[in-house]
Amino acid sequence: MQANPQDRTFTEVGRRAQIVAAAIETIAELGYAHTSFVKIAKRAGLSSPGMISYHFAGKNELTEQVVLELYTRAGAAIGSRVEEAPNVAAALRGYLEANLAFIKEYPTDVRVVADILMNCRGADDRPRYDGADDLVRHLESILRSGQDSGEFRAFATRPMAIVIRAAVDAAGAGIAADPDFDIDSYTAELVTMVELATGNDS
């Protein structure tokens, strides 16, 4: 039986963080499908995988914490750019620039999330996490706000959000495939294309 989060000691919180960090590193190196408690314990310098089982009921619970940790990191890096923007157009630009800057600075985080979203599946063989759709919905809300404010032209927000999000995610694949991938030029061109595609010139 796992402890209530509010009842965990400072040491337990620290140990869980250590295990999550080791899990991220292990998934990045071996892939989600080949990651096990034994391999994570070795990476973390733990004497036994049982020490992981003490803190996490199973691989699914640990994976949930890994996803939460990585999404929290990204959210902290990207959220402020959107929230502090003076208008919706600037918020969209900030969203794109911050997302791509995060991909450039933390390519391992991006690779691990993509691996989990693709390969972590439930008993029905459907993906256990639907994080990609959450990202599309968040982007769609920005686009809708821009239309409401008159900054963006009329367009179907769902397809536009899917296209923009796919372009952002493609940068992660680009870096993974080519260490010399020029993400700065990619960012500039993507921002220009999105502004041309969404802008209201009337």
For each residue, the residues with C-beta under 8 A, 3 or more apart:
1:
2: 55 56 57 61
3: 7 8 12
4: 7 8
5: 8
6:
7: 3 4
8: 3 4 5 12 13 16
9: 12 13
10: 13 14
11: 14 15
12: 3 8 9 15 16 55
13: 8 9 10 16 17
14: 10 11 17 18
15: 11 12 18 19 51 55
16: 8 12 13 19 20 55 56 65
17: 13 14 20 21
18: 14 15 21 22 44
19: 15 16 22 23 40 44 46 51 52 55 56 62
20: 16 17 23 24 62 65 66 69
21: 17 18 24 25 44
22: 18 19 25 26 40 41 43 44
23: 19 20 26 27 35 40 62 63 65 66
24: 20 21 27 28 66 69 70 108 109 112
25: 21 22 28 29 43 108
26: 22 23 29 30 35 39 40 43
27: 23 24 30 31 32 35 66 112 115 116
28: 24 25 108 111 112
29: 25 26
30: 26 27 34 35 39
31: 27 34 35 115 119
32: 27 35 63 112 115 116 119 120
33: 119
34: 30 31 39
35: 23 26 27 30 31 32 39 40 59
36: 39 40 49 59
37: 40 41 49 52 53 59 62
38: 41 42 49
39: 26 30 34 35 36 42 43
40: 19 22 23 26 35 36 37 43 44 49 52 62
41: 22 37 38 44 46 47 48 49 51 52
42: 38 39 45 46
43: 22 25 26 39 40
44: 18 19 21 22 40 41 52
45: 42
46: 19 41 42 49 51 52
47: 41 51
48: 41 51
49: 36 37 38 40 41 46 52 53
50: 53 54
51: 15 19 41 46 47 48 54 55
52: 19 37 40 41 44 46 49 55 56 62
53: 37 49 50 56 57 58
54: 50 51
55: 2 12 15 16 19 51 52
56: 2 16 19 52 53 59 61 62 65
57: 2 53 60 61
58: 53 61 62
59: 35 36 37 56 62 63
60: 57 63 64 120 128
61: 2 56 57 58 64 65
62: 19 20 23 37 40 52 56 58 59 65 66
63: 23 32 59 60 66 67 116 120 128
64: 60 61 67 68
65: 16 20 23 56 61 62 68 69
66: 20 23 24 27 62 63 69 70 112 116
67: 63 64 70 71 113 116 129 131
68: 64 65 71 72
69: 20 24 65 66 72 73
70: 24 66 67 73 74 109 112 113
71: 67 68 74 75 113 131
72: 68 69 75 76
73: 69 70 76 77 106 109
74: 70 71 77 78 99 102 106 109
75: 71 72 78 79
76: 72 73 79 80
77: 73 74 80 98 101 102
78: 74 75 81 82 95 98 99 102
79: 75 76 82 83
80: 76 77 83 84
81: 78 84 85 91 94 95 97 98
82: 78 79 85 91 94 95 98 142
83: 79 80 91
84: 80 81 94
85: 81 82 88 90 91 93 94
86: 90
87: 90 91 149 151
88: 85 91 92 142 145 146 149 151 152
89: 92 93 146 151 152 195 198 199
90: 85 86 87 93 94
91: 81 82 83 85 87 88 94 95 142 145
92: 88 89 95 96 142 143 146 194 195 198
93: 85 89 90 96 97 191 195
94: 81 82 84 85 90 91 97 98
95: 78 81 82 91 92 98 99 139 142
96: 92 93 99 100 164 168 187 190 191 194
97: 81 93 94 100 101 187 191
98: 77 78 81 82 94 95 101 102
99: 74 78 95 96 102 103 168
100: 96 97 103 104 168 171 183 186 187 190
101: 77 97 98 104 105 187
102: 74 77 78 98 99 105 106 109 110
103: 99 100 106 107 110 168 171 172 175 183
104: 100 101 107 171 175 183 184
105: 101 102
106: 73 74 102 103 109 110
107: 103 104 110 111 172 175 176
108: 24 25 28 111 112
109: 24 70 73 74 102 106 112 113
110: 102 103 106 107 113 114 172 175
111: 28 107 108 114 115 172 176
112: 24 27 28 32 66 70 108 109 115 116
113: 67 70 71 109 110 116 117 131
114: 110 111 117 118 169 172
115: 27 31 32 111 112 118 119
116: 27 32 63 66 67 112 113 119 120 129
117: 113 114 120 127 129 131 132
118: 114 115 127
119: 31 32 33 115 116
120: 32 60 63 116 117 127 128 129
121: 124 125 126 127 128
122: 125 126 127 128
123:
124: 121
125: 121 122
126: 121 122
127: 117 118 120 121 122 130
128: 60 63 120 121 122
129: 67 116 117 120
130: 127 133 134
131: 67 71 113 117 134 135
132: 117 135 136 165 169
133: 130 136 137
134: 130 131 137 138
135: 131 132 138 139 165
136: 132 133 139 140 158 161 162 165
137: 133 134 140 141 161
138: 134 135 141 142
139: 95 135 136 142 143 161 164 165
140: 136 137 143 144 157 158 160 161
141: 137 138 144 145
142: 82 88 91 92 95 138 139 145 146
143: 92 139 140 146 147 152 155 157 160 161 198
144: 140 141 147 148 157
145: 88 91 141 142 148 149
146: 88 89 92 142 143 149 151 152 198
147: 143 144 150 151 152 153 154 155 157
148: 144 145
149: 87 88 145 146 152
150: 147 200
151: 87 88 89 146 147 199 200
152: 88 89 143 146 147 149 155 198 199 200
153: 147 198 199 200 201 202
154: 147
155: 143 147 152 159 160 197 198
156: 159 160
157: 140 143 144 147 160 161
158: 136 140 161 162
159: 155 156 162 163
160: 140 143 155 156 157 163 164 197 198
161: 136 137 139 140 143 157 158 164 165
162: 136 158 159 165 166
163: 159 160 166 167
164: 96 139 160 161 167 168 194
165: 132 135 136 139 161 162 168 169
166: 162 163 169 170
167: 163 164 170 171 190 193 194
168: 96 99 100 103 164 165 171 190
169: 114 132 165 166 172 173
170: 166 167 173 174
171: 100 103 104 167 168 174 175 181 183 186 187 190
172: 103 107 110 111 114 169 175 176
173: 169 170 176 177
174: 170 171 177 178 181 183 186
175: 103 104 107 110 171 172 178 179 181 183
176: 107 111 172 173
177: 173 174 181
178: 174 175 181
179: 175
180:
181: 171 174 175 177 178 186
182: 185 186
183: 100 103 104 171 174 175 186 187
184: 104 187 188
185: 182 188 189
186: 100 171 174 181 182 183 189 190
187: 96 97 100 101 171 183 184 190 191
188: 184 185 191 192
189: 185 186 192 193
190: 96 100 167 168 171 186 187 193 194
191: 93 96 97 187 188 194 195
192: 188 189 195 196
193: 167 189 190 196 197
194: 92 96 164 167 190 191 197 198
195: 89 92 93 191 192 198 199
196: 192 193 199
197: 155 160 193 194
198: 89 92 143 146 152 153 155 160 194 195
199: 89 151 152 153 195 196
200: 150 151 152 153
201: 153
202: 153
